[in-house]
Amino acid sequence: MTVIESTVEVNKPVAEVYAFLTNMNNHQQLMPENIYNWESTEDDARFTIQNMAKLAIKISNRVENQEITAIPSEKAPFDVELKWTVADNGNGTTTAKHIISADLNMMMKMLASGPLQKLADHQTEKLKEILG
Protein backbone atom coordinates (compact mmCIF):
# COMPACT_ATOMS: atom_id res chain seq x y z
CA MET A 1 0.00 0.00 0.00
CA THR A 2 1.38 3.40 -0.99
CA VAL A 3 0.57 6.10 1.56
CA ILE A 4 0.85 9.76 0.64
CA GLU A 5 0.33 12.47 3.25
CA SER A 6 0.15 16.22 3.38
CA THR A 7 -0.45 18.27 6.53
CA VAL A 8 -1.45 21.89 7.00
CA GLU A 9 -2.43 24.18 9.86
CA VAL A 10 -5.67 26.11 9.34
CA ASN A 11 -6.61 29.21 11.34
CA LYS A 12 -10.11 27.97 12.09
CA PRO A 13 -11.64 25.85 14.88
CA VAL A 14 -11.74 22.09 14.30
CA ALA A 15 -15.55 22.00 13.99
CA GLU A 16 -15.46 24.51 11.12
CA VAL A 17 -12.73 22.64 9.22
CA TYR A 18 -14.55 19.33 9.77
CA ALA A 19 -17.87 20.81 8.58
CA PHE A 20 -16.22 22.03 5.37
CA LEU A 21 -14.50 18.71 4.64
CA THR A 22 -17.46 16.49 5.45
CA ASN A 23 -19.46 17.97 2.55
CA MET A 24 -18.22 16.62 -0.79
CA ASN A 25 -19.67 19.66 -2.59
CA ASN A 26 -16.86 21.71 -1.00
CA HIS A 27 -14.12 19.44 -2.33
CA GLN A 28 -14.41 20.86 -5.83
CA GLN A 29 -12.78 24.03 -4.45
CA LEU A 30 -9.78 21.95 -3.35
CA MET A 31 -9.17 20.34 -6.73
CA PRO A 32 -6.42 21.32 -9.18
CA GLU A 33 -7.18 22.50 -12.70
CA ASN A 34 -6.72 19.07 -14.27
CA ILE A 35 -9.95 17.88 -12.61
CA TYR A 36 -13.09 18.37 -14.68
CA ASN A 37 -16.65 17.04 -15.18
CA TRP A 38 -17.19 17.53 -11.43
CA GLU A 39 -20.54 16.40 -10.01
CA SER A 40 -21.21 16.07 -6.31
CA THR A 41 -23.70 15.76 -3.48
CA GLU A 42 -22.95 16.04 0.21
CA ASP A 43 -21.86 12.38 0.33
CA ASP A 44 -20.29 11.64 -3.04
CA ALA A 45 -18.45 13.08 -6.00
CA ARG A 46 -17.55 12.02 -9.51
CA PHE A 47 -14.95 13.66 -11.68
CA THR A 48 -12.39 13.09 -14.39
CA ILE A 49 -8.66 13.48 -13.87
CA GLN A 50 -7.18 14.78 -17.11
CA ASN A 51 -5.19 12.10 -18.99
CA MET A 52 -5.75 9.60 -16.18
CA ALA A 53 -9.11 8.29 -15.09
CA LYS A 54 -12.70 8.90 -14.14
CA LEU A 55 -13.29 8.53 -10.45
CA ALA A 56 -16.44 8.25 -8.35
CA ILE A 57 -15.96 8.46 -4.60
CA LYS A 58 -18.27 8.43 -1.61
CA ILE A 59 -17.78 9.20 2.04
CA SER A 60 -17.63 5.85 3.80
CA ASN A 61 -16.92 7.03 7.32
CA ARG A 62 -17.28 10.18 9.41
CA VAL A 63 -15.95 10.61 12.93
CA GLU A 64 -17.15 14.00 14.11
CA ASN A 65 -14.38 16.59 14.37
CA GLN A 66 -11.76 13.87 13.80
CA GLU A 67 -11.85 12.22 10.38
CA ILE A 68 -13.61 11.76 7.06
CA THR A 69 -12.88 8.79 4.80
CA ALA A 70 -13.86 8.47 1.14
CA ILE A 71 -13.57 5.38 -1.05
CA PRO A 72 -14.46 4.63 -4.68
CA SER A 73 -18.17 4.07 -5.25
CA GLU A 74 -17.53 2.54 -8.67
CA LYS A 75 -14.71 0.45 -10.11
CA ALA A 76 -11.51 2.50 -9.88
CA PRO A 77 -8.22 1.93 -11.72
CA PHE A 78 -6.76 0.88 -8.35
CA ASP A 79 -7.94 0.56 -4.75
CA VAL A 80 -7.69 3.91 -3.07
CA GLU A 81 -8.81 5.52 0.19
CA LEU A 82 -8.88 9.27 0.72
CA LYS A 83 -8.83 10.30 4.35
CA TRP A 84 -8.79 13.67 6.06
CA THR A 85 -7.97 13.87 9.75
CA VAL A 86 -8.47 17.04 11.75
CA ALA A 87 -6.99 17.80 15.17
CA ASP A 88 -7.75 20.71 17.47
CA ASN A 89 -4.53 22.55 18.34
CA GLY A 90 -6.23 24.15 21.35
CA ASN A 91 -5.64 27.73 20.21
CA GLY A 92 -8.42 28.14 17.65
CA THR A 93 -6.36 26.50 14.91
CA THR A 94 -6.67 23.03 13.42
CA THR A 95 -4.13 20.64 11.96
CA ALA A 96 -5.62 18.97 8.88
CA LYS A 97 -3.92 15.97 7.31
CA HIS A 98 -4.84 14.52 3.93
CA ILE A 99 -3.87 10.86 3.57
CA ILE A 100 -4.17 9.03 0.26
CA SER A 101 -3.70 5.26 0.53
CA ALA A 102 -3.46 3.54 -2.85
CA ASP A 103 -2.86 -0.08 -3.77
CA LEU A 104 -0.38 0.44 -6.58
CA ASN A 105 1.79 -2.12 -8.32
CA MET A 106 5.41 -1.13 -8.98
CA MET A 107 4.67 0.35 -12.42
CA MET A 108 1.64 2.33 -11.20
CA LYS A 109 3.59 3.50 -8.16
CA MET A 110 6.27 5.00 -10.42
CA LEU A 111 3.64 6.72 -12.56
CA ALA A 112 1.13 7.79 -9.93
CA SER A 113 2.98 8.62 -6.70
CA GLY A 114 4.27 11.99 -7.92
CA PRO A 115 0.86 13.19 -9.17
CA LEU A 116 -0.87 11.84 -6.02
CA GLN A 117 1.60 13.70 -3.77
CA LYS A 118 1.00 16.86 -5.81
CA LEU A 119 -2.75 16.37 -5.43
CA ALA A 120 -2.50 15.92 -1.64
CA ASP A 121 -0.26 19.00 -1.29
CA HIS A 122 -2.52 21.06 -3.57
CA GLN A 123 -5.62 20.12 -1.58
CA THR A 124 -4.13 20.96 1.82
CA GLU A 125 -2.80 24.30 0.51
CA LYS A 126 -6.23 25.15 -0.99
CA LEU A 127 -7.92 24.23 2.30
CA LYS A 128 -5.66 26.70 4.12
CA GLU A 129 -6.34 29.36 1.46
CA ILE A 130 -10.14 28.93 1.51
CA LEU A 131 -10.58 28.68 5.27
CA GLY A 132 -7.86 31.19 6.11
C-alpha positions in Angstrom: 0.0 0.0 0.0 1.4 3.4 -1.0 0.6 6.1 1.6 0.9 9.8 0.6 0.3 12.5 3.3 0.1 16.2 3.4 -0.4 18.3 6.5 -1.5 21.9 7.0 -2.4 24.2 9.9 -5.7 26.1 9.3 -6.6 29.2 11.3 -10.1 28.0 12.1 -11.6 25.8 14.9 -11.7 22.1 14.3 -15.6 22.0 14.0 -15.5 24.5 11.1 -12.7 22.6 9.2 -14.5 19.3 9.8 -17.9 20.8 8.6 -16.2 22.0 5.4 -14.5 18.7 4.6 -17.5 16.5 5.5 -19.5 18.0 2.5 -18.2 16.6 -0.8 -19.7 19.7 -2.6 -16.9 21.7 -1.0 -14.1 19.4 -2.3 -14.4 20.9 -5.8 -12.8 24.0 -4.5 -9.8 21.9 -3.4 -9.2 20.3 -6.7 -6.4 21.3 -9.2 -7.2 22.5 -12.7 -6.7 19.1 -14.3 -9.9 17.9 -12.6 -13.1 18.4 -14.7 -16.6 17.0 -15.2 -17.2 17.5 -11.4 -20.5 16.4 -10.0 -21.2 16.1 -6.3 -23.7 15.8 -3.5 -23.0 16.0 0.2 -21.9 12.4 0.3 -20.3 11.6 -3.0 -18.4 13.1 -6.0 -17.5 12.0 -9.5 -15.0 13.7 -11.7 -12.4 13.1 -14.4 -8.7 13.5 -13.9 -7.2 14.8 -17.1 -5.2 12.1 -19.0 -5.8 9.6 -16.2 -9.1 8.3 -15.1 -12.7 8.9 -14.1 -13.3 8.5 -10.4 -16.4 8.2 -8.4 -16.0 8.5 -4.6 -18.3 8.4 -1.6 -17.8 9.2 2.0 -17.6 5.8 3.8 -16.9 7.0 7.3 -17.3 10.2 9.4 -16.0 10.6 12.9 -17.1 14.0 14.1 -14.4 16.6 14.4 -11.8 13.9 13.8 -11.8 12.2 10.4 -13.6 11.8 7.1 -12.9 8.8 4.8 -13.9 8.5 1.1 -13.6 5.4 -1.0 -14.5 4.6 -4.7 -18.2 4.1 -5.2 -17.5 2.5 -8.7 -14.7 0.4 -10.1 -11.5 2.5 -9.9 -8.2 1.9 -11.7 -6.8 0.9 -8.3 -7.9 0.6 -4.7 -7.7 3.9 -3.1 -8.8 5.5 0.2 -8.9 9.3 0.7 -8.8 10.3 4.4 -8.8 13.7 6.1 -8.0 13.9 9.7 -8.5 17.0 11.7 -7.0 17.8 15.2 -7.8 20.7 17.5 -4.5 22.6 18.3 -6.2 24.1 21.4 -5.6 27.7 20.2 -8.4 28.1 17.7 -6.4 26.5 14.9 -6.7 23.0 13.4 -4.1 20.6 12.0 -5.6 19.0 8.9 -3.9 16.0 7.3 -4.8 14.5 3.9 -3.9 10.9 3.6 -4.2 9.0 0.3 -3.7 5.3 0.5 -3.5 3.5 -2.8 -2.9 -0.1 -3.8 -0.4 0.4 -6.6 1.8 -2.1 -8.3 5.4 -1.1 -9.0 4.7 0.4 -12.4 1.6 2.3 -11.2 3.6 3.5 -8.2 6.3 5.0 -10.4 3.6 6.7 -12.6 1.1 7.8 -9.9 3.0 8.6 -6.7 4.3 12.0 -7.9 0.9 13.2 -9.2 -0.9 11.8 -6.0 1.6 13.7 -3.8 1.0 16.9 -5.8 -2.8 16.4 -5.4 -2.5 15.9 -1.6 -0.3 19.0 -1.3 -2.5 21.1 -3.6 -5.6 20.1 -1.6 -4.1 21.0 1.8 -2.8 24.3 0.5 -6.2 25.2 -1.0 -7.9 24.2 2.3 -5.7 26.7 4.1 -6.3 29.4 1.5 -10.1 28.9 1.5 -10.6 28.7 5.3 -7.9 31.2 6.1 
